[in-house]
Amino acid sequence: MTTTVLAYFPSPGQGVWYLGPVPIRAYALCIIAGIIAALVIGDRRWAARGGERGVIYDIALWAVPFGLIGGRLYHLMTDWRTYFGPGGAGVSAALRIWEGGLGIWGAVALGGVGAWIACRRRGIPLPAFGDAVAPGIVLAQAIGRLGNYFNQELYGRETTVPWGMEIFYRRDSSGVLDVHSLDGVSTGQVAAVVHPTFLYELLWNVGVFFVLILVDRKFRMGHGRLFALYVASYCVGRFWVELLRDDTATLVAGIRINVFTATFVFVGAVVYILLAPKGREDPATLRGHEPIETPVEEAVEEFTEDLLVAAAKSTGLIAAVTVAGEHEDEDSGAPARVEPDAGADVAEAEAEAEAEETVEPEPSVEPEGVEPEGVEPEGVEPEGVEPEGKEAQTSDGSDTDIPADSSADAEAPKFSTSLRRLLWGVQSRD
């Protein structure tokens, strides 16, 4: 009896296209698309929970770079023989992250560190942030698995199931024939029919995405419990997918290391779900504040800026942007930045002036009909002295609020206080 297979689906003919000298890699495009999807979904969910729109993108500036570095480090640690073992690809290949090789465990762990730093700067609780972005993260993972499809990697053992995937030999520009050639083009020759484990994980992640959305709507989970549910659910799928994979990986007691990782992380996530507070955070706690930088963070940012400037010095890109920004500020006529201490100095000066006024002795009461010494008679102006009304005029000829008639004697304390406040304010601003 002959078994007829209706249809296997083929792997892509290639995963890299060239736009002139610039390579367009499907893997990188899938990763970028996944990050964008996660940010858009996370931002909408954060606003629905009571947070401020746009905060997710600010936190992503820390979380995404940390996540990419963490994902690469985990990949290198668990597959170090490929790069540093006998006949390995070397350090240069270890740095070529665009060729594939990101471990989700390291990406989530170190990305969480970056998110914690950003949340701390904004006064935002990290567990609430995790709950908001959890569905977007697992959907981003599903989109990223499409990159493995184009790279013809992370497939399983050979199979005869109808949904098996055909793996083709690929030939690169140097003529080398290899199924693992990332830059190669398919020859049309089938090397094997395998389990599309990347597709299994993709479908599982999409299912987890919808489960998280429905569970959050029904139970209104908070305090990091929804994020823990995402971690636990992903670990279940990753566990059985790892048992089907046949690509090179580090083994511990004959078992792939990611199987152990999935097991331990699953247990930790379940424990967190059981122990974490029930319900959802007060929306007021999600508003946060403007970033507050510590000296260490300021030093890190300054070092990063200097590093970027040094790296882009040959092109002059960063310098051009900086100069353009300075010119834009000058042309816009924006007011100069007021130092935070200036307002405090003015307030302190006013308080001292008021204190001086309160301790001044009360003026002695002169007998009726007797003019106090040192005071000119009413209506008589001393020689060479302009009336107060003329002195109080501004440069454009408009009068100030200071009275100029003889009745100003009764308002002398108020006038002196205002004058002292004005002088103190000028001194503090100078």
VENFENZI-V823413 format. One record per helix or strand of 2 or more residues. SS is the DSSP state (H for helix, E for strand). FROM is the first residue (numbers start at 1). LEN is the number of residues. Records with the same first field share a line. If there is no record, write none. Layout:
# VENFENZI-V823413
SS=FROM-LEN, FROM-LEN
This chain:
# VENFENZI-V823413
E=9-2, 16-4, 22-4, 165-7, 177-2, 185-10, 251-2, 255-2
H=26-23, 55-24, 80-5, 91-5, 97-3, 104-19, 126-26, 197-23, 225-18, 257-19, 283-4, 295-17, 317-16, 340-20, 388-4, 406-24
